[in-house]
Amino acid sequence: MAKVIRCQCGFLGRGASVEQAATAIEAHMRADHPELVGKVTREDLIAMAEEA
């Protein structure tokens, strides 16, 4: 089942797996929210994943 992780700004990191969704949201964070890099862990993101 596809997974999605929602950013507080409204961006949706999507993927076929939770790992792919986390990778998408990490790339978004690096580009749009560099102040969060290193503060939000991959484990935090994975915990936020929902079914798409």
mmCIF file as Biopython writes it, N, C-alpha, C and O atoms, coordinates in Angstrom:
data_model
#
loop_
_atom_site.group_PDB
_atom_site.id
_atom_site.type_symbol
_atom_site.label_atom_id
_atom_site.label_alt_id
_atom_site.label_comp_id
_atom_site.label_asym_id
_atom_site.label_entity_id
_atom_site.label_seq_id
_atom_site.pdbx_PDB_ins_code
_atom_site.Cartn_x
_atom_site.Cartn_y
_atom_site.Cartn_z
_atom_site.occupancy
_atom_site.B_iso_or_equiv
_atom_site.auth_seq_id
_atom_site.auth_asym_id
_atom_site.pdbx_PDB_model_num
ATOM 1   N N  . MET A ? 1  ? 0.851  -1.176 0.000  1.0 0.0 1  A 1 
ATOM 2   C CA . MET A ? 1  ? 0.000  0.000  0.000  1.0 0.0 1  A 1 
ATOM 3   C C  . MET A ? 1  ? 0.895  1.238  0.000  1.0 0.0 1  A 1 
ATOM 4   O O  . MET A ? 1  ? 1.892  1.278  0.721  1.0 0.0 1  A 1 
ATOM 5   N N  . ALA A ? 2  ? 0.555  2.226  -0.785 1.0 0.0 2  A 1 
ATOM 6   C CA . ALA A ? 2  ? 1.321  3.468  -0.878 1.0 0.0 2  A 1 
ATOM 7   C C  . ALA A ? 2  ? 1.285  4.205  0.461  1.0 0.0 2  A 1 
ATOM 8   O O  . ALA A ? 2  ? 0.329  4.096  1.229  1.0 0.0 2  A 1 
ATOM 9   N N  . LYS A ? 3  ? 2.341  4.947  0.711  1.0 0.0 3  A 1 
ATOM 10  C CA . LYS A ? 3  ? 2.464  5.702  1.961  1.0 0.0 3  A 1 
ATOM 11  C C  . LYS A ? 3  ? 2.649  7.181  1.661  1.0 0.0 3  A 1 
ATOM 12  O O  . LYS A ? 3  ? 3.144  7.559  0.600  1.0 0.0 3  A 1 
ATOM 13  N N  . VAL A ? 4  ? 2.239  8.015  2.621  1.0 0.0 4  A 1 
ATOM 14  C CA . VAL A ? 4  ? 2.390  9.456  2.502  1.0 0.0 4  A 1 
ATOM 15  C C  . VAL A ? 4  ? 2.826  10.011 3.856  1.0 0.0 4  A 1 
ATOM 16  O O  . VAL A ? 4  ? 2.394  9.533  4.905  1.0 0.0 4  A 1 
ATOM 17  N N  . ILE A ? 5  ? 3.684  11.022 3.814  1.0 0.0 5  A 1 
ATOM 18  C CA . ILE A ? 5  ? 4.084  11.741 5.013  1.0 0.0 5  A 1 
ATOM 19  C C  . ILE A ? 5  ? 3.782  13.206 4.743  1.0 0.0 5  A 1 
ATOM 20  O O  . ILE A ? 5  ? 4.220  13.762 3.736  1.0 0.0 5  A 1 
ATOM 21  N N  . ARG A ? 6  ? 3.036  13.825 5.641  1.0 0.0 6  A 1 
ATOM 22  C CA . ARG A ? 6  ? 2.607  15.218 5.474  1.0 0.0 6  A 1 
ATOM 23  C C  . ARG A ? 6  ? 3.560  16.162 6.190  1.0 0.0 6  A 1 
ATOM 24  O O  . ARG A ? 6  ? 3.856  15.990 7.372  1.0 0.0 6  A 1 
ATOM 25  N N  . CYS A ? 7  ? 4.031  17.153 5.459  1.0 0.0 7  A 1 
ATOM 26  C CA . CYS A ? 7  ? 4.843  18.218 6.034  1.0 0.0 7  A 1 
ATOM 27  C C  . CYS A ? 7  ? 3.899  19.257 6.623  1.0 0.0 7  A 1 
ATOM 28  O O  . CYS A ? 7  ? 2.762  19.396 6.174  1.0 0.0 7  A 1 
ATOM 29  N N  . GLN A ? 8  ? 4.364  19.975 7.612  1.0 0.0 8  A 1 
ATOM 30  C CA . GLN A ? 8  ? 3.528  21.020 8.221  1.0 0.0 8  A 1 
ATOM 31  C C  . GLN A ? 8  ? 3.167  22.126 7.231  1.0 0.0 8  A 1 
ATOM 32  O O  . GLN A ? 8  ? 2.204  22.859 7.459  1.0 0.0 8  A 1 
ATOM 33  N N  . CYS A ? 9  ? 3.918  22.261 6.135  1.0 0.0 9  A 1 
ATOM 34  C CA . CYS A ? 9  ? 3.614  23.285 5.131  1.0 0.0 9  A 1 
ATOM 35  C C  . CYS A ? 9  ? 2.571  22.804 4.122  1.0 0.0 9  A 1 
ATOM 36  O O  . CYS A ? 9  ? 2.094  23.590 3.304  1.0 0.0 9  A 1 
ATOM 37  N N  . GLY A ? 10 ? 2.216  21.525 4.175  1.0 0.0 10 A 1 
ATOM 38  C CA . GLY A ? 10 ? 1.224  20.988 3.263  1.0 0.0 10 A 1 
ATOM 39  C C  . GLY A ? 10 ? 1.783  20.049 2.200  1.0 0.0 10 A 1 
ATOM 40  O O  . GLY A ? 10 ? 1.022  19.343 1.538  1.0 0.0 10 A 1 
ATOM 41  N N  . PHE A ? 11 ? 3.103  20.032 2.029  1.0 0.0 11 A 1 
ATOM 42  C CA . PHE A ? 11 ? 3.727  19.133 1.058  1.0 0.0 11 A 1 
ATOM 43  C C  . PHE A ? 11 ? 3.474  17.686 1.466  1.0 0.0 11 A 1 
ATOM 44  O O  . PHE A ? 11 ? 3.490  17.357 2.652  1.0 0.0 11 A 1 
ATOM 45  N N  . LEU A ? 12 ? 3.240  16.823 0.479  1.0 0.0 12 A 1 
ATOM 46  C CA . LEU A ? 12 ? 3.046  15.401 0.731  1.0 0.0 12 A 1 
ATOM 47  C C  . LEU A ? 12 ? 4.206  14.619 0.145  1.0 0.0 12 A 1 
ATOM 48  O O  . LEU A ? 12 ? 4.431  14.641 -1.065 1.0 0.0 12 A 1 
ATOM 49  N N  . GLY A ? 13 ? 4.939  13.932 0.998  1.0 0.0 13 A 1 
ATOM 50  C CA . GLY A ? 13 ? 5.986  13.021 0.538  1.0 0.0 13 A 1 
ATOM 51  C C  . GLY A ? 13 ? 5.347  11.668 0.298  1.0 0.0 13 A 1 
ATOM 52  O O  . GLY A ? 13 ? 4.851  11.034 1.230  1.0 0.0 13 A 1 
ATOM 53  N N  . ARG A ? 14 ? 5.358  11.228 -0.939 1.0 0.0 14 A 1 
ATOM 54  C CA . ARG A ? 14 ? 4.673  9.974  -1.304 1.0 0.0 14 A 1 
ATOM 55  C C  . ARG A ? 14 ? 5.675  8.906  -1.732 1.0 0.0 14 A 1 
ATOM 56  O O  . ARG A ? 14 ? 6.755  9.207  -2.241 1.0 0.0 14 A 1 
ATOM 57  N N  . GLY A ? 15 ? 5.289  7.661  -1.514 1.0 0.0 15 A 1 
ATOM 58  C CA . GLY A ? 15 ? 6.111  6.555  -1.966 1.0 0.0 15 A 1 
ATOM 59  C C  . GLY A ? 15 ? 5.347  5.255  -1.923 1.0 0.0 15 A 1 
ATOM 60  O O  . GLY A ? 15 ? 4.319  5.146  -1.255 1.0 0.0 15 A 1 
ATOM 61  N N  . ALA A ? 16 ? 5.849  4.280  -2.631 1.0 0.0 16 A 1 
ATOM 62  C CA . ALA A ? 16 ? 5.242  2.954  -2.625 1.0 0.0 16 A 1 
ATOM 63  C C  . ALA A ? 16 ? 5.460  2.275  -1.271 1.0 0.0 16 A 1 
ATOM 64  O O  . ALA A ? 16 ? 4.721  1.365  -0.895 1.0 0.0 16 A 1 
ATOM 65  N N  . SER A ? 17 ? 6.484  2.732  -0.548 1.0 0.0 17 A 1 
ATOM 66  C CA . SER A ? 17 ? 6.781  2.203  0.781  1.0 0.0 17 A 1 
ATOM 67  C C  . SER A ? 17 ? 7.039  3.375  1.721  1.0 0.0 17 A 1 
ATOM 68  O O  . SER A ? 17 ? 7.211  4.510  1.275  1.0 0.0 17 A 1 
ATOM 69  N N  . VAL A ? 18 ? 7.065  3.102  3.000  1.0 0.0 18 A 1 
ATOM 70  C CA . VAL A ? 18 ? 7.346  4.152  3.977  1.0 0.0 18 A 1 
ATOM 71  C C  . VAL A ? 18 ? 8.766  4.692  3.787  1.0 0.0 18 A 1 
ATOM 72  O O  . VAL A ? 18 ? 9.012  5.875  4.023  1.0 0.0 18 A 1 
ATOM 73  N N  . GLU A ? 19 ? 9.692  3.844  3.366  1.0 0.0 19 A 1 
ATOM 74  C CA . GLU A ? 19 ? 11.063 4.289  3.130  1.0 0.0 19 A 1 
ATOM 75  C C  . GLU A ? 19 ? 11.125 5.282  1.977  1.0 0.0 19 A 1 
ATOM 76  O O  . GLU A ? 19 ? 11.848 6.275  2.053  1.0 0.0 19 A 1 
ATOM 77  N N  . GLN A ? 20 ? 10.376 5.025  0.913  1.0 0.0 20 A 1 
ATOM 78  C CA . GLN A ? 20 ? 10.350 5.938  -0.231 1.0 0.0 20 A 1 
ATOM 79  C C  . GLN A ? 20 ? 9.689  7.263  0.141  1.0 0.0 20 A 1 
ATOM 80  O O  . GLN A ? 20 ? 10.140 8.324  -0.292 1.0 0.0 20 A 1 
ATOM 81  N N  . ALA A ? 21 ? 8.632  7.209  0.933  1.0 0.0 21 A 1 
ATOM 82  C CA . ALA A ? 21 ? 7.974  8.436  1.375  1.0 0.0 21 A 1 
ATOM 83  C C  . ALA A ? 21 ? 8.909  9.253  2.260  1.0 0.0 21 A 1 
ATOM 84  O O  . ALA A ? 21 ? 8.950  10.478 2.149  1.0 0.0 21 A 1 
ATOM 85  N N  . ALA A ? 22 ? 9.659  8.592  3.137  1.0 0.0 22 A 1 
ATOM 86  C CA . ALA A ? 22 ? 10.615 9.288  4.009  1.0 0.0 22 A 1 
ATOM 87  C C  . ALA A ? 22 ? 11.721 9.929  3.176  1.0 0.0 22 A 1 
ATOM 88  O O  . ALA A ? 22 ? 12.149 11.042 3.482  1.0 0.0 22 A 1 
ATOM 89  N N  . THR A ? 23 ? 12.186 9.259  2.146  1.0 0.0 23 A 1 
ATOM 90  C CA . THR A ? 23 ? 13.210 9.821  1.267  1.0 0.0 23 A 1 
ATOM 91  C C  . THR A ? 23 ? 12.676 11.067 0.565  1.0 0.0 23 A 1 
ATOM 92  O O  . THR A ? 23 ? 13.390 12.061 0.436  1.0 0.0 23 A 1 
ATOM 93  N N  . ALA A ? 24 ? 11.427 11.017 0.114  1.0 0.0 24 A 1 
ATOM 94  C CA . ALA A ? 24 ? 10.820 12.166 -0.564 1.0 0.0 24 A 1 
ATOM 95  C C  . ALA A ? 24 ? 10.686 13.352 0.382  1.0 0.0 24 A 1 
ATOM 96  O O  . ALA A ? 24 ? 10.981 14.483 -0.004 1.0 0.0 24 A 1 
ATOM 97  N N  . ILE A ? 25 ? 10.249 13.113 1.602  1.0 0.0 25 A 1 
ATOM 98  C CA . ILE A ? 25 ? 10.059 14.221 2.536  1.0 0.0 25 A 1 
ATOM 99  C C  . ILE A ? 25 ? 11.407 14.758 3.017  1.0 0.0 25 A 1 
ATOM 100 O O  . ILE A ? 25 ? 11.527 15.951 3.296  1.0 0.0 25 A 1 
ATOM 101 N N  . GLU A ? 26 ? 12.420 13.901 3.119  1.0 0.0 26 A 1 
ATOM 102 C CA . GLU A ? 26 ? 13.761 14.380 3.476  1.0 0.0 26 A 1 
ATOM 103 C C  . GLU A ? 26 ? 14.300 15.320 2.402  1.0 0.0 26 A 1 
ATOM 104 O O  . GLU A ? 26 ? 14.899 16.347 2.724  1.0 0.0 26 A 1 
ATOM 105 N N  . ALA A ? 27 ? 14.094 14.981 1.134  1.0 0.0 27 A 1 
ATOM 106 C CA . ALA A ? 27 ? 14.532 15.856 0.041  1.0 0.0 27 A 1 
ATOM 107 C C  . ALA A ? 27 ? 13.788 17.186 0.099  1.0 0.0 27 A 1 
ATOM 108 O O  . ALA A ? 27 ? 14.388 18.241 -0.103 1.0 0.0 27 A 1 
ATOM 109 N N  . HIS A ? 28 ? 12.506 17.142 0.370  1.0 0.0 28 A 1 
ATOM 110 C CA . HIS A ? 28 ? 11.705 18.358 0.514  1.0 0.0 28 A 1 
ATOM 111 C C  . HIS A ? 28 ? 12.241 19.211 1.661  1.0 0.0 28 A 1 
ATOM 112 O O  . HIS A ? 28 ? 12.381 20.426 1.521  1.0 0.0 28 A 1 
ATOM 113 N N  . MET A ? 29 ? 12.538 18.582 2.782  1.0 0.0 29 A 1 
ATOM 114 C CA . MET A ? 29 ? 13.051 19.324 3.935  1.0 0.0 29 A 1 
ATOM 115 C C  . MET A ? 29 ? 14.384 19.997 3.616  1.0 0.0 29 A 1 
ATOM 116 O O  . MET A ? 29 ? 14.606 21.147 3.993  1.0 0.0 29 A 1 
ATOM 117 N N  . ARG A ? 30 ? 15.266 19.286 2.926  1.0 0.0 30 A 1 
ATOM 118 C CA . ARG A ? 30 ? 16.562 19.881 2.564  1.0 0.0 30 A 1 
ATOM 119 C C  . ARG A ? 30 ? 16.372 21.109 1.672  1.0 0.0 30 A 1 
ATOM 120 O O  . ARG A ? 30 ? 17.082 22.103 1.820  1.0 0.0 30 A 1 
ATOM 121 N N  . ALA A ? 31 ? 15.420 21.038 0.755  1.0 0.0 31 A 1 
ATOM 122 C CA . ALA A ? 31 ? 15.197 22.127 -0.195 1.0 0.0 31 A 1 
ATOM 123 C C  . ALA A ? 31 ? 14.413 23.292 0.410  1.0 0.0 31 A 1 
ATOM 124 O O  . ALA A ? 31 ? 14.750 24.454 0.179  1.0 0.0 31 A 1 
ATOM 125 N N  . ASP A ? 32 ? 13.375 22.986 1.178  1.0 0.0 32 A 1 
ATOM 126 C CA . ASP A ? 32 ? 12.452 24.030 1.620  1.0 0.0 32 A 1 
ATOM 127 C C  . ASP A ? 32 ? 12.508 24.361 3.110  1.0 0.0 32 A 1 
ATOM 128 O O  . ASP A ? 32 ? 12.048 25.422 3.529  1.0 0.0 32 A 1 
ATOM 129 N N  . HIS A ? 33 ? 13.065 23.465 3.899  1.0 0.0 33 A 1 
ATOM 130 C CA . HIS A ? 33 ? 13.112 23.674 5.351  1.0 0.0 33 A 1 
ATOM 131 C C  . HIS A ? 33 ? 14.483 23.274 5.907  1.0 0.0 33 A 1 
ATOM 132 O O  . HIS A ? 33 ? 14.559 22.407 6.778  1.0 0.0 33 A 1 
ATOM 133 N N  . PRO A ? 34 ? 15.555 23.883 5.426  1.0 0.0 34 A 1 
ATOM 134 C CA . PRO A ? 34 ? 16.895 23.457 5.866  1.0 0.0 34 A 1 
ATOM 135 C C  . PRO A ? 34 ? 17.099 23.582 7.376  1.0 0.0 34 A 1 
ATOM 136 O O  . PRO A ? 34 ? 17.966 22.912 7.937  1.0 0.0 34 A 1 
ATOM 137 N N  . GLU A ? 35 ? 16.318 24.426 8.035  1.0 0.0 35 A 1 
ATOM 138 C CA . GLU A ? 35 ? 16.445 24.577 9.478  1.0 0.0 35 A 1 
ATOM 139 C C  . GLU A ? 35 ? 15.997 23.322 10.237 1.0 0.0 35 A 1 
ATOM 140 O O  . GLU A ? 35 ? 16.324 23.160 11.412 1.0 0.0 35 A 1 
ATOM 141 N N  . LEU A ? 36 ? 15.249 22.435 9.567  1.0 0.0 36 A 1 
ATOM 142 C CA . LEU A ? 36 ? 14.778 21.198 10.198 1.0 0.0 36 A 1 
ATOM 143 C C  . LEU A ? 36 ? 15.730 20.020 9.990  1.0 0.0 36 A 1 
ATOM 144 O O  . LEU A ? 36 ? 15.623 19.006 10.680 1.0 0.0 36 A 1 
ATOM 145 N N  . VAL A ? 37 ? 16.649 20.152 9.052  1.0 0.0 37 A 1 
ATOM 146 C CA . VAL A ? 37 ? 17.583 19.064 8.762  1.0 0.0 37 A 1 
ATOM 147 C C  . VAL A ? 37 ? 18.427 18.812 10.010 1.0 0.0 37 A 1 
ATOM 148 O O  . VAL A ? 37 ? 19.040 19.727 10.560 1.0 0.0 37 A 1 
ATOM 149 N N  . GLY A ? 38 ? 18.445 17.574 10.436 1.0 0.0 38 A 1 
ATOM 150 C CA . GLY A ? 38 ? 19.182 17.203 11.629 1.0 0.0 38 A 1 
ATOM 151 C C  . GLY A ? 38 ? 18.353 17.280 12.903 1.0 0.0 38 A 1 
ATOM 152 O O  . GLY A ? 38 ? 18.749 16.744 13.937 1.0 0.0 38 A 1 
ATOM 153 N N  . LYS A ? 39 ? 17.215 17.939 12.832 1.0 0.0 39 A 1 
ATOM 154 C CA . LYS A ? 39 ? 16.330 18.044 13.993 1.0 0.0 39 A 1 
ATOM 155 C C  . LYS A ? 39 ? 15.200 17.020 13.940 1.0 0.0 39 A 1 
ATOM 156 O O  . LYS A ? 39 ? 14.740 16.533 14.973 1.0 0.0 39 A 1 
ATOM 157 N N  . VAL A ? 40 ? 14.762 16.702 12.728 1.0 0.0 40 A 1 
ATOM 158 C CA . VAL A ? 40 ? 13.715 15.697 12.527 1.0 0.0 40 A 1 
ATOM 159 C C  . VAL A ? 40 ? 14.399 14.449 11.982 1.0 0.0 40 A 1 
ATOM 160 O O  . VAL A ? 40 ? 14.983 14.482 10.899 1.0 0.0 40 A 1 
ATOM 161 N N  . THR A ? 41 ? 14.328 13.359 12.725 1.0 0.0 41 A 1 
ATOM 162 C CA . THR A ? 41 ? 15.020 12.138 12.309 1.0 0.0 41 A 1 
ATOM 163 C C  . THR A ? 41 ? 14.182 11.338 11.316 1.0 0.0 41 A 1 
ATOM 164 O O  . THR A ? 41 ? 12.975 11.541 11.183 1.0 0.0 41 A 1 
ATOM 165 N N  . ARG A ? 42 ? 14.851 10.436 10.634 1.0 0.0 42 A 1 
ATOM 166 C CA . ARG A ? 42 ? 14.146 9.545  9.713  1.0 0.0 42 A 1 
ATOM 167 C C  . ARG A ? 42 ? 13.115 8.717  10.473 1.0 0.0 42 A 1 
ATOM 168 O O  . ARG A ? 42 ? 12.027 8.455  9.960  1.0 0.0 42 A 1 
ATOM 169 N N  . GLU A ? 43 ? 13.451 8.309  11.680 1.0 0.0 43 A 1 
ATOM 170 C CA . GLU A ? 43 ? 12.515 7.541  12.502 1.0 0.0 43 A 1 
ATOM 171 C C  . GLU A ? 43 ? 11.273 8.369  12.830 1.0 0.0 43 A 1 
ATOM 172 O O  . GLU A ? 43 ? 10.161 7.842  12.843 1.0 0.0 43 A 1 
ATOM 173 N N  . ASP A ? 44 ? 11.462 9.680  13.096 1.0 0.0 44 A 1 
ATOM 174 C CA . ASP A ? 44 ? 10.319 10.574 13.321 1.0 0.0 44 A 1 
ATOM 175 C C  . ASP A ? 44 ? 9.420  10.602 12.088 1.0 0.0 44 A 1 
ATOM 176 O O  . ASP A ? 44 ? 8.196  10.522 12.192 1.0 0.0 44 A 1 
ATOM 177 N N  . LEU A ? 45 ? 10.046 10.716 10.924 1.0 0.0 45 A 1 
ATOM 178 C CA . LEU A ? 45 ? 9.276  10.784 9.669  1.0 0.0 45 A 1 
ATOM 179 C C  . LEU A ? 45 ? 8.515  9.486  9.435  1.0 0.0 45 A 1 
ATOM 180 O O  . LEU A ? 45 ? 7.341  9.514  9.068  1.0 0.0 45 A 1 
ATOM 181 N N  . ILE A ? 46 ? 9.164  8.365  9.641  1.0 0.0 46 A 1 
ATOM 182 C CA . ILE A ? 46 ? 8.531  7.063  9.435  1.0 0.0 46 A 1 
ATOM 183 C C  . ILE A ? 46 ? 7.329  6.916  10.365 1.0 0.0 46 A 1 
ATOM 184 O O  . ILE A ? 46 ? 6.304  6.357  9.975  1.0 0.0 46 A 1 
ATOM 185 N N  . ALA A ? 47 ? 7.455  7.416  11.586 1.0 0.0 47 A 1 
ATOM 186 C CA . ALA A ? 47 ? 6.344  7.349  12.531 1.0 0.0 47 A 1 
ATOM 187 C C  . ALA A ? 47 ? 5.151  8.187  12.081 1.0 0.0 47 A 1 
ATOM 188 O O  . ALA A ? 47 ? 4.021  7.931  12.498 1.0 0.0 47 A 1 
ATOM 189 N N  . MET A ? 48 ? 5.391  9.179  11.240 1.0 0.0 48 A 1 
ATOM 190 C CA . MET A ? 48 ? 4.336  10.057 10.746 1.0 0.0 48 A 1 
ATOM 191 C C  . MET A ? 48 ? 3.639  9.503  9.495  1.0 0.0 48 A 1 
ATOM 192 O O  . MET A ? 48 ? 2.644  10.070 9.046  1.0 0.0 48 A 1 
ATOM 193 N N  . ALA A ? 49 ? 4.140  8.424  8.941  1.0 0.0 49 A 1 
ATOM 194 C CA . ALA A ? 49 ? 3.608  7.895  7.671  1.0 0.0 49 A 1 
ATOM 195 C C  . ALA A ? 49 ? 2.171  7.398  7.835  1.0 0.0 49 A 1 
ATOM 196 O O  . ALA A ? 49 ? 1.792  6.821  8.854  1.0 0.0 49 A 1 
ATOM 197 N N  . GLU A ? 50 ? 1.397  7.650  6.789  1.0 0.0 50 A 1 
ATOM 198 C CA . GLU A ? 50 ? 0.013  7.208  6.712  1.0 0.0 50 A 1 
ATOM 199 C C  . GLU A ? 50 ? -0.206 6.472  5.399  1.0 0.0 50 A 1 
ATOM 200 O O  . GLU A ? 50 ? 0.568  6.623  4.454  1.0 0.0 50 A 1 
ATOM 201 N N  . GLU A ? 51 ? -1.272 5.672  5.347  1.0 0.0 51 A 1 
ATOM 202 C CA . GLU A ? 51 ? -1.628 5.047  4.081  1.0 0.0 51 A 1 
ATOM 203 C C  . GLU A ? 51 ? -2.158 6.133  3.157  1.0 0.0 51 A 1 
ATOM 204 O O  . GLU A ? 51 ? -2.891 7.029  3.574  1.0 0.0 51 A 1 
ATOM 205 N N  . ALA A ? 52 ? -1.764 6.029  1.886  1.0 0.0 52 A 1 
ATOM 206 C CA . ALA A ? 52 ? -2.203 7.031  0.903  1.0 0.0 52 A 1 
ATOM 207 C C  . ALA A ? 52 ? -3.534 6.643  0.304  1.0 0.0 52 A 1 
ATOM 208 O O  . ALA A ? 52 ? -4.064 7.363  -0.542 1.0 0.0 52 A 1 
#
